[in-house]
């Protein structure tokens, strides 16, 4: 089972969160991108852009934050954080 936790923060507080579960046989990268698509749909967001710093942080910690710089559209929160909480 693969689980990705997404949290939206504004003013230092978490305003919404969700956990995406994926038990399909696929690569970790595909599972992450598919989960991020589901998160963006659930939170009604445009898809964020993976900057080099975002990719590096995610590779190191299995966790990263998407700020306004990662989005083409304006966002009404401070950042979106994603974290892998379970991998098989």
Backbone bond lengths (Angstrom), bond angles and torsions (degrees), N, CA, C in turn:
res aa  C-N    CA-C-N  psi(-1)  N-CA   C-N-CA  omega(-1)  CA-C   N-CA-C  phi
1 X - - - 1.457 - - 1.525 108.76 -
2 X 1.317 115.34 135.60 1.459 122.97 176.28 1.520 106.94 -113.86
3 X 1.336 116.60 129.31 1.463 120.40 178.30 1.519 109.85 -131.46
4 X 1.332 115.39 133.98 1.463 122.87 179.25 1.522 107.68 -122.29
5 X 1.327 116.23 127.77 1.459 122.07 -179.78 1.512 108.80 -102.88
6 X 1.327 117.15 127.26 1.462 122.58 178.55 1.522 108.95 -116.28
7 X 1.342 115.33 134.91 1.458 121.19 -179.42 1.522 109.15 -133.82
8 X 1.310 115.69 135.90 1.456 122.12 177.55 1.526 107.86 -107.32
9 X 1.342 116.65 127.83 1.459 121.34 -177.03 1.524 111.47 -117.46
10 X 1.337 115.02 142.49 1.457 121.54 174.38 1.525 107.56 -145.26
11 X 1.321 116.96 126.89 1.455 120.93 179.64 1.520 113.58 62.16
12 X 1.325 116.88 33.10 1.450 120.93 178.80 1.517 114.92 79.09
13 X 1.325 117.45 5.11 1.463 121.79 -179.86 1.515 111.09 -121.67
14 X 1.315 114.85 145.16 1.459 119.04 176.12 1.527 108.06 -77.57
15 X 1.332 116.60 124.49 1.463 120.30 -178.57 1.527 112.75 -99.61
16 X 1.330 116.92 -25.54 1.463 120.20 173.70 1.520 109.81 -162.00
17 X 1.321 114.62 154.84 1.458 119.36 178.76 1.516 109.67 -150.74
18 X 1.315 114.75 163.92 1.460 121.31 177.00 1.527 108.11 -157.82
19 X 1.318 115.14 156.11 1.459 121.42 175.05 1.517 107.78 -120.08
20 X 1.310 116.50 128.84 1.459 122.72 178.56 1.523 108.17 -106.09
21 X 1.315 116.17 126.09 1.468 122.18 179.29 1.526 109.09 -108.34
22 X 1.322 115.78 140.84 1.458 121.03 179.99 1.527 108.12 -143.95
23 X 1.329 116.24 116.52 1.462 119.35 -179.92 1.528 112.38 -112.80
24 X 1.341 116.20 17.16 1.461 120.29 177.74 1.524 110.88 -75.11
25 X 1.309 114.87 155.26 1.464 120.91 174.58 1.524 107.66 -82.34
26 X 1.314 116.32 105.77 1.456 121.50 -178.82 1.523 108.11 -160.71
27 X 1.313 116.99 174.96 1.455 120.47 178.98 1.523 110.15 -75.91
28 X 1.315 115.20 159.06 1.470 120.39 178.87 1.530 110.15 -60.27
29 X 1.314 116.91 -42.41 1.466 121.22 -179.28 1.520 111.61 -60.06
30 X 1.327 117.24 -45.95 1.462 120.27 178.55 1.518 111.53 -62.47
31 X 1.323 116.76 -39.58 1.466 120.33 178.51 1.528 110.91 -63.94
32 X 1.322 117.37 -40.57 1.467 121.35 179.64 1.521 110.48 -64.53
33 X 1.328 117.09 -48.17 1.467 120.12 -179.45 1.527 111.77 -64.59
34 X 1.313 117.11 -39.82 1.466 120.98 178.34 1.541 110.08 -64.82
35 X 1.331 116.69 -42.57 1.468 120.90 178.29 1.527 110.81 -64.19
36 X 1.333 116.68 -41.13 1.464 119.76 178.79 1.529 111.15 -64.08
37 X 1.326 117.62 -36.98 1.465 120.68 174.87 1.531 110.61 -60.25
38 X 1.339 116.66 -44.50 1.470 121.00 179.60 1.529 111.25 -64.83
39 X 1.324 116.76 -38.55 1.467 121.58 178.83 1.523 110.03 -63.91
40 X 1.314 116.57 -46.88 1.467 120.54 -179.74 1.523 111.10 -62.30
41 X 1.319 116.96 -37.28 1.461 120.46 177.32 1.532 110.04 -66.46
42 X 1.331 116.69 -45.94 1.468 121.46 -178.09 1.533 111.75 -64.75
43 X 1.344 117.19 -38.56 1.467 121.66 -178.15 1.533 112.55 -91.96
44 X 1.337 117.44 0.48 1.463 123.86 -178.48 1.537 110.91 56.60
45 X 1.334 115.62 54.94 1.464 122.48 -179.13 1.519 110.61 -119.81
46 X 1.325 115.08 156.16 1.460 118.48 167.87 1.523 107.16 -76.22
47 X 1.310 116.95 159.66 1.462 119.94 -178.63 1.525 109.88 -73.31
48 X 1.326 117.20 132.85 1.466 119.65 179.43 1.526 111.75 -75.21
49 X 1.304 114.56 157.93 1.456 122.25 177.91 1.530 108.05 -94.00
50 X 1.322 116.39 132.54 1.466 121.63 177.96 1.519 108.36 -83.50
51 X 1.321 117.46 102.29 1.454 122.12 175.43 1.527 108.90 -79.85
52 X 1.327 117.18 163.52 1.466 120.77 -179.77 1.529 111.90 -56.43
53 X 1.332 116.44 -39.86 1.469 120.12 -179.91 1.530 111.27 -67.86
54 X 1.315 116.68 -35.60 1.467 121.64 178.27 1.527 110.11 -65.79
55 X 1.315 116.28 -44.88 1.470 121.56 179.68 1.525 110.41 -63.34
56 X 1.324 117.07 -45.14 1.463 121.23 -179.11 1.526 111.38 -61.79
57 X 1.331 116.46 -44.05 1.466 120.44 179.08 1.529 110.83 -63.68
58 X 1.325 116.47 -41.67 1.462 119.93 -179.41 1.528 111.22 -66.22
59 X 1.318 117.11 -39.12 1.466 120.60 178.26 1.522 111.56 -63.87
60 X 1.340 116.54 -38.66 1.470 120.89 -178.51 1.523 113.25 -73.02
61 X 1.330 117.15 -42.44 1.467 120.92 -168.93 1.534 115.21 -119.39
62 X 1.321 118.34 -3.53 1.474 122.61 -172.20 1.524 110.46 56.36
63 X 1.331 114.58 32.97 1.464 121.87 -177.65 1.519 107.51 -155.98
64 X 1.324 117.43 140.62 1.459 120.45 176.82 1.517 110.19 -156.15
65 X 1.317 114.89 166.81 1.468 121.77 178.36 1.520 109.59 -123.05
66 X 1.328 114.83 139.34 1.458 122.02 175.69 1.529 107.84 -108.06
67 X 1.329 116.84 117.54 1.461 123.08 179.08 1.528 109.54 -100.15
68 X 1.327 116.24 -176.56 1.464 121.25 -179.87 1.529 111.24 -53.94
69 X 1.323 118.38 -35.54 1.468 121.99 -179.93 1.529 112.30 -60.81
70 X 1.324 117.43 -23.81 1.457 121.62 -178.14 1.526 112.82 -85.80
71 X 1.328 117.07 -9.93 1.462 120.93 -176.85 1.523 110.59 -113.56
72 X 1.331 116.18 141.22 1.459 121.17 175.82 1.529 108.90 -75.43
73 X 1.340 116.31 -43.30 1.464 122.10 178.93 1.525 109.87 -81.50
74 X 1.318 115.27 160.04 1.458 120.63 175.45 1.535 108.98 -72.11
75 X 1.340 116.76 140.67 1.457 120.71 178.84 1.530 109.18 -112.15
76 X 1.325 116.59 152.55 1.462 121.36 -177.34 1.522 111.45 -105.72
77 X 1.314 117.05 25.25 1.456 122.31 177.70 1.522 107.05 -140.63
78 X 1.329 116.98 172.83 1.465 120.49 -177.24 1.520 112.74 -79.37
79 X 1.346 116.37 -47.08 1.456 119.77 178.21 1.520 111.17 -162.54
80 X 1.322 114.76 159.45 1.459 123.85 174.38 1.519 106.44 -110.89
81 X 1.321 116.12 125.23 1.459 120.97 -179.88 1.519 109.20 -111.59
82 X 1.333 116.27 133.74 1.460 120.26 173.97 1.521 108.38 -121.36
83 X 1.331 114.80 146.23 1.459 120.68 -177.77 1.516 109.59 -148.37
84 X 1.324 116.33 130.79 1.455 120.92 174.02 1.526 107.12 -76.13
85 X 1.341 117.15 122.05 1.459 119.57 -178.25 1.514 112.67 -109.42
86 X 1.338 117.24 -12.25 1.453 119.30 176.11 1.532 109.21 -156.98
87 X 1.309 114.84 134.67 1.467 121.33 174.53 1.523 108.03 -135.68
88 X 1.317 115.85 144.47 1.454 117.42 177.84 1.505 111.63 -97.17
